[in-house]
Amino acid sequence: MAPSAMTRWTRSLSDAQPVPYWLDDPGRPRPESALTGTETCDLLVVGGGYSGLWTALLAKERDPGRDVVLLEGREVGWAASGRNGGFCAASLTHGLANGLARWPDEIHRLEELGARNLDAIEEAVSRYALDCDFERTGEIDLATEPYQARELRDWHGQIRRAGLGEHIEYLDADAVRAQVDSPTFRAGLHDRRGVALLNPAKLAWGLKRACLALGVRVHEHTPALTLKPYGAGMAVRTPYGLVRARAVALGTNVFPSLLRRVRSYTVPVYDYALMTEPLTAEQLASIGWRGRQGLADSGNRFHYFRLSADNRVLWGGYDAVHHYGGRVRAEYDDRPETHAKLAGHFFTCFPQLEGVRFTHAWGGAIDTCSRFSAFFGTAHQGRVAYAAGYTGLGVGATRFGAEVMLDLLAGERTERTALEMVRRKPLPFPPEPFAWTGIALTKWSLARADAHAGRRNLWLRTLDRLGLGFDS
């Protein structure tokens, strides 16, 4: 990158606030009071992100008389649920390719369950009047290199022969640029039904409001410190109190699980994003995008981008940063070198938007597992259930995970709990320093593959054979 270009592109970041755009909202609700003293309940939900919120809401829908308490260590939606790209995908398996590779015998059922799950989210948005800018726009996966265009065409043929992807259309260069105009786009796969876009923080806040309306007791600024058996149930200690519950659902995801044996199954990966100022009508016309689809390119180090309700462009991805020891710290949310890199990539993709400024630049941690999609389980004789490892595609899949946790706590065999995906766990990550070394080698290998027409080296081919990976 030439120094003059770097200066020009980074100038666009001069007024960018280092906070998530979605959370920088004057309509942000006041937090509920912290828990003090001792409470008892039928179901305790730990975590005020999507996993916990959907679990609490669905528990009350299944049994309105169930006494439910939800604890959140900070404020509802402040972590990954309030700082992601707002892509709400039907896929439960981190994309069709990952699902087909790992669960070929179940993939048709998994796709059906995922489609039903996304429909259920859309129905909940309507029923509870969740003001979250929900748009069923679909998504286009983009090729920006000739080899990626060939791979997309071949993949489209493969899924059609497998009887999958009936809503997915292959677009050549002219067709994709008629949808969104960038000189870098060479082809695309357009999924017309499988992705919705939304405002992620508003979804979390709306779910909180719906939970409160159904009688869920929500306590914010109340971290759960310990989890121990108590009589026929469980007890969770907090800084100022204690909750005794018949059952507990853990939705803590990227943060260390209260179940120590679960911790090795995930590692935190930091992802970063930019948000532009609102585009003018002329700027928007210069790139088309009349269908408002979500977009993502096909590199191993990929970008995801979309329009907001007020026609800003969110541009994120590419760098996936893992810190030694799996540390999660607030200072990692701001990474100027990645934000500068993203700005350069943005203007390379859309040179016609030269001069647009970024208003927000932020980051956040994702819970990655080695199979890229959620895993589930129980502990303490079935009194505790957990779901984790969504690897960046949790906006939609967390609702399915909530259903699974409630099925497991009820001891029910359902079409969800019968799935191999639900019954089996991914391979755990090794301890340090092996985890950091392996992840660093994988990142280097992925970057090398991107620079060499997608050719995967021996390390990546070995991981492929073992069913292991690293992603964000």
Protein Blocks (a to p, Z undefined) as FASTA:
>chain_A
ZZklmmmmmmmmmmpccbdfklmcfklccdddddehjdddfbdcedjbfklmmmmmmmmm
mmmmbccddddfkbghklmmlmcnoiacfblngpjklmmmmmmmlmmmmmmmmmmmmmmm
mmmmmmnopaehpacebpadddfbfklmmmmmmmmmmmmmnopaklbccddfklmmmmpc
cfkbgbdcddfklpccddfklmmmmmmmmmmmnopacdehiacfbdcdehjbccdddfkb
ccddfbdcdfkkmaccfblklmmmpccddddddddddddfklmmmnnomnopacddfbfb
dcdddddfkopacdeejiacddehiiacfklmpcfklmmmmmmmmmmmmmmlgoiacfbd
cdddddddfkopacdddeehhiaccdehklopammmmmmmmmmmmmmmnopacfklmpmk
lmpccddddddfklmmmmmmmmmmmmmmmmngoiacfklmmmmmnopacdZZ
